[in-house]
Amino acid sequence: MKHTAFFGDAEYTFALTDPMIEELQAKTATGIGALYMRVVNSNFRLADLLEIIRLGLIGGGTSPEAAKRLVDTYGKDRPFDETFPLALDILDARWTGKAEVAAMNDAREQVEA
């Protein structure tokens, strides 16, 4: 249920652990199911995307201070076509457990090409 992706300056691991989901629900004032549907249906708020990324970083092992710095530096004032897919992939990794498998398949295809 982890997702690995390049964000800003390096590859990072993102994971929405149960404590991070609880914090995400508190920060967005929305249950995880409703938040997932809001993001999937492109009804998200900017804060939704940034919190998903920040808390995903923390759940993946990045310190809270570093996660905030990364999101402030590489998440804010960026095109949504950079932040939206990442936030959705982080949610999908927890929702379906398939994002990590898809990333591994993509890597295999690149090696075989």
FENCOR-V209504 format. One record per helix or strand of 2 or more residues. SS is the DSSP state (~ for helix, > for strand). FROM is the first residue (numbers start at 1). TO is the last residue. If there is no record, write none. Layout:
ss = <SS,SS>
from = <FROM,FROM>
to = <TO,TO>
//
This chain:
ss = <>,>,~,~,~,~,~,~>
from = <2,10,18,32,46,64,80,99>
to = <7,15,28,40,59,74,96,112>
//
